[in-house]
Structures are given as structure tokens and as C-alpha cells.
Amino acid sequence: MATACIGILLGAISGVAAALCGVGGGVFLVPAFVFFFGLPQKQAVATSLAVIILTSFVATIRNAGNLLVDWKVAVWTACGSAVVVWFAAEWLKKLSNATLTRIFAVFVILMGLYMLVRSFRDERGGPSLSSSGVPHIMSGDG
């Protein structure tokens, strides 16, 4: 019963993070699964990916209905991701939990710092971004 209650609470928090920030699985659920359920890093990563299936499906339907999905970007990125994840999932099996935890932590810190710096730059009128958040020079819009 406690597992179900904690799972539903974590799912609710993850749903808010997914809806507002496009994250939740890796950034929130992996550490939560390790902390609350004592899952090893590998199992936390794999379980988080399983959770994101339904989360992504529901969010995509809702966001598509709100005309917020750039399908050209989504399809090409999904194709690249799907091909590479098939092979990269083997690394999950081979790397130690400690190594995976360190890789995860460094990635989250670096991406967080990048997003923080970018938010201040954008607020001050930094380089113009397209509707997808990509600098115009990279998106072909400018």
C-alpha cells in the first residue's frame, strides 16, 4: 500500500514537471526511485523509462491539441533517439551503478546551469530564438 501511495505521489509530481518543463522521468523520478524505493541506479533508470511511456503519450496528445508540438522536429529527433537508445541501453547493463549515478549527476548539473544562464540571457534580450527555442541561425529562420 505504501508503495502505491508513494508511487502515485511521485507520479503526480513528475506529471507536473513533465507538463511544465518537459522533464520528470530522468530528472525527478530516477533520484526519487533510488531514495524512496531503494532501487539501484540501473533499475531506477529503466523503471523511469517505463513510466515515461504513458506520461509522454498523454502529454503529447494534450500538447498536440494545444498546437504546441513541432512535428518536424519531434519526428526527426525521435528517430535519432530511438536508433541510438537501442544500442546505448546495452551500456546501462555494463556500467556500474556508481558510474551511472555520476554521469546522471553531471548531466543534470550541466543542463541546469545551461538553462539558468540561458534564461538570464534571454531576459536581457540575448540572441533571438525561434518558436521552438532554437537560435534562428540554427533553425533556418533567420
TASULHU-V152962 format. One record per backbone hydrogen bond with DSSP energy under -1.0 kcal/mol. NH is the residue of the N-H (numbers start at 1). CO is the residue of the C=O. If there is no record, write none. Layout:
NH,CO  NH,CO
This chain:
5,1  6,2  7,3  8,4  9,5  10,6  11,7  12,8  13,9  14,10  15,11  16,12  17,13  18,14  19,15  20,16  21,17  22,18  23,17  29,24  30,25  32,28  33,29  34,30  35,31  36,32  37,33  39,33  44,40  45,41  46,42  47,43  48,44  49,45  50,46  51,47  52,48  55,51  56,52  57,53  58,54  59,55  60,56  61,57  62,58  63,59  64,60  65,61  66,62  67,64  68,63  71,69  74,70  75,71  76,72  77,73  78,74  79,75  80,76  81,77  82,78  83,79  84,80  85,81  86,82  88,84  89,85  90,87  92,88  94,90  95,91  100,96  101,97  102,98  103,99  104,100  105,101  106,102  107,103  108,104  109,105  110,106  111,107  112,108  113,109  114,110  115,111  116,112  117,113  118,114  119,115  120,116  121,117  122,118  123,119  124,120  125,122  126,121  130,134  133,130  136,128  138,135  139,135  140,136  142,136
